[in-house]
Amino acid sequence: MKSLKSAVLSNFDQPWMPVFVLLLFFGLFVSVVWWVMRKDSKTYYDKVEQLPLQDLEEIKQVEGEQND
Amino acid sequence: MNTNANLESFSYDDKIVRMFLWATLLWGAVAMLVGLIIASQLSFWQANFGLEWLTFGRLRPLHTNAAIFAFTGNGIFAGVYHSTQRLCKTRMFSEGLSKLHFWGWNMIIVAAAITLPLGFSQAKEYAELEWPLDIGITLIWVVFAINFFMTLKQRREKHIYVALWFYISTIITVAVLHIVNSIEIPVSLMQSYPVYAGVQDALVQWWYGHNAVAFFLTTPFLGLMYYYLPKMINRPIYSYRLSIIHFWTLIFLYIWAGPHHLLYTSLPDWAQTLGMVFSLMLWAPSWGGMINGLLTMRGAWDRVRQDPALKFSVLAITFYGMSTFEGPLLSIKSVSALAHYTDWIIAHVHGGTLGWNYGLLAAMMLYLFPKLWNTTLYSVKLANAQFYTATVGMVLYIVALWAAGITQGLMWWAIDDGGQLVYPDFVETVMRIMPLYHIRVVGGTLVLISFLMMLYNLIKTAQKGTIDDSKVYQAPAMDQNAEPNAKMHRKLEGMPFVFTVWALIAILVGSVIEIAPSILSNNYIVKDSRIKPYTPLELAGRDIYVKEGCYTCHSQQIRPMADEALRYGAPSEASESIYDRPFQWGSRRIGPDLARIGKKYPDVWHLRHMMDPRSVVPKSIMPVYTWLFTNKTEYKVLTKKLKVMKSLGVPYTDHEIQKAVAIAKAQAAEITRGLADAGIDMKMQDKQIIAMIAYLQRLGTDLMKEKQE
């Protein structure tokens, strides 16, 4: 176990690792931004941003009426 | 007719929302009152009335826990239970779980309000509660999580609105933080030692502590903002796209920022730098949220004049922007060098908790009470008066402490041409800021008064309104096939469980990279053979130090700076705290650092200092600790304590463990004999003061020994 552990930890000295991770995370960020900003998503976001404003109408229960 | 056939009838559970709202009001008043008491104690040291249960050290944890978990906690739950039902077009999953959540959470708070003044504390900031309560918190949090996620599952609206994402990230991250930081081994019913020690404990604690701010005081509140702000002005948020981007970046970045609480300490440099850089990056998503909030107001600013709830919304978002600008600023190492350990930090957190959290909860409550009681606000005038009283109070509080922090920080720094400290007496720097402490008390009083105004206003609102829980609503069942061709995030937005896993991954990345090396690597800290475990009596003394909350005013961590070397001695090294469970580095120097206090003064100095601090430091603001002279040291439990310590890796021998009580009593007798000249009777040897002296005289002395290798 110990040799495995030290083998893993020795990788922390690899200079390409932080660079790779930096590029990975930055790439992830750029793709999220690109994805969110796509033109065809506008209609969808226009719809969902209304969600908190859509209060349901209260239903006045009439005696004997069934709701199912 | 076809569409009508799909309609399902349901009602909302608003009773649970009202219960959480009342609890919010009650605990908010308590938290602010306790805050005012401890603020007064810094102005007038007598303000604990000589009672051990009311000292600053014991009440400060009560104040922070009450403000965070009782006041904002109940406020969050009220908002979450109200908005989640509306956004999901469904009733909460289980009324039983909702009630269990409410009563369980509030019982824990009551238990905290009893145990903390009694001194049952783990001395880790915002995580002081002892292990039985830690388990209780975990169970209740699981109840909340089940109730929330099952509600999401039975929702009648496909899309999970952004507010709910923030709630999801809150629920999973708080669970991870609380469990990891609370891993501890019980010694007795109300005492435990953490599995982490020294640097590792500090790292885990501030990863937790900072993210308590992030995932208890920020993400749920952003969720509340994203729901209630559009409701109040009846228009959608400025940019839904921005909310997606700032959500993911915020939760990903926040989790890394903890080490900014440990800049210039003996935490490895790479971890400090990581914490600082990520804190700086946080500025962007934080302001993304603030800008999204403020721009939502565009075209509706005129309504701020009439609506006190909107006034508080704008105040809250503005303070959020201010605090999240100040936070990254304070995380820059050279700024931290001045600000750390000073009142600047206290000013910063109150900008957040008062401006942002109290502000947003006030807005939410002023909006919700009339809604839930089917009436109008009792008095708009009173609410406006509350707004101005609160704002003036906050500004007084924050500006006074900014000035106090910078003044004291600069005085600590000051070195004259001869290379000597300009203010060698620590108490001199305290005296200089006393007027600002008085102003703080005035500011805090105004904030408390404003809160009581709201309390009265809302009670009156509820009294004139009526409760109607018989309202029935209809919505079509969710159609799983509504969007067969939906793309990735679109689908993700409709899949709460997958979404949760991604959010969990986002917060675990930073956590693992930062914390794992401290647990896995044998080279994380440089060991020093001179550092030895505490003797049994010193350990008993250390537990008294922990119990009294000494860390709330005294640090034990000397930073590598010229003025600190002159004032306190050589910089603290990581190896020095390897046996410290919990670590006691502290975060604020209301009094001087104690890392190298050992052997600096004779035993009798400490004896007099505890009995009456002003007999040795005339201007001291420390309370008297007379009960240390009457309360007995708990010797019997020492064997158990050493056993637990040994199980955690502290190298006590079996002989030491077996003879722990005898060894402790022998050391106590020796110390007491040395105090005979001061008129101390040998009867004093089993009193707490002797154990306390033993511990204090040990601090920092190991490195005075010759290096053996």
Boltz contact constraints between the chains, C-beta under 6 A:
constraints:
  - contact:
      token1: [A, 5]
      token2: [B, 520]
      max_distance: 6.0
  - contact:
      token1: [A, 9]
      token2: [B, 521]
      max_distance: 6.0
  - contact:
      token1: [A, 33]
      token2: [B, 245]
      max_distance: 6.0
  - contact:
      token1: [A, 36]
      token2: [B, 241]
      max_distance: 6.0
  - contact:
      token1: [A, 36]
      token2: [B, 244]
      max_distance: 6.0
  - contact:
      token1: [A, 36]
      token2: [B, 245]
      max_distance: 6.0
  - contact:
      token1: [A, 45]
      token2: [B, 240]
      max_distance: 6.0
  - contact:
      token1: [A, 48]
      token2: [B, 159]
      max_distance: 6.0
  - contact:
      token1: [A, 49]
      token2: [B, 236]
      max_distance: 6.0
  - contact:
      token1: [A, 49]
      token2: [B, 237]
      max_distance: 6.0
  - contact:
      token1: [A, 49]
      token2: [B, 240]
      max_distance: 6.0
  - contact:
      token1: [A, 50]
      token2: [B, 236]
      max_distance: 6.0
  - contact:
      token1: [A, 51]
      token2: [B, 161]
      max_distance: 6.0
  - contact:
      token1: [A, 52]
      token2: [B, 227]
      max_distance: 6.0
  - contact:
      token1: [A, 52]
      token2: [B, 230]
      max_distance: 6.0
  - contact:
      token1: [A, 52]
      token2: [B, 231]
      max_distance: 6.0
  - contact:
      token1: [A, 56]
      token2: [B, 473]
      max_distance: 6.0
  - contact:
      token1: [A, 58]
      token2: [B, 471]
      max_distance: 6.0
  - contact:
      token1: [A, 59]
      token2: [B, 472]
      max_distance: 6.0
  - contact:
      token1: [A, 59]
      token2: [B, 474]
      max_distance: 6.0
  - contact:
      token1: [A, 61]
      token2: [B, 472]
      max_distance: 6.0
  - contact:
      token1: [A, 67]
      token2: [B, 9]
      max_distance: 6.0
